[in-house]
Amino acid sequence: MLNSIAGGRQLAMRAIRWQAAAVAILALVLFSKGSDWAAAALWGGGGVVLGNWIAARMALSGKVKPAGSAFGWLLAGMAMKWLLVTAAILIALAGLQLPAVPVLLSVLTSMLAFILANSIRR
């Protein structure tokens, strides 16, 4: 086995930190357009960050599991992530009436930060 569960957890937490930083920077930049734009960016990107954190916690719980069970937890974590992201977007757009552009821009930014964090070698 090349990677341990602890190594996977460290990589996931590193990517989540990158995502949180990217969303915070975007919210600060969008604050120039107004506080509602900054709040929208925090809602959209925050939903993705929280969703990835929950998915990582579910998939990388620290216990050794059979392959089928591990795959099941991975799928459950991904389903929970996307349910949370969808709920955050719906709450931001329909419930709080926040502007759509910063919500979607922050979702895209946090996903790109996740990819970038996982593609850069240490």
Buried (B, 14 or more C-beta within 10 A) or exposed (E): EEEEBEEEBEBBBBBBEBBBBBBBBBBEEBBEBEEBBBBBBBBBBBBBBBBBBBBBBBBBBEEEEEEEEBEEBBEEBBEBBEEBBEEBBEBBBEEEEBBEBBBBBBBBBBBEBBEEBEEEEE
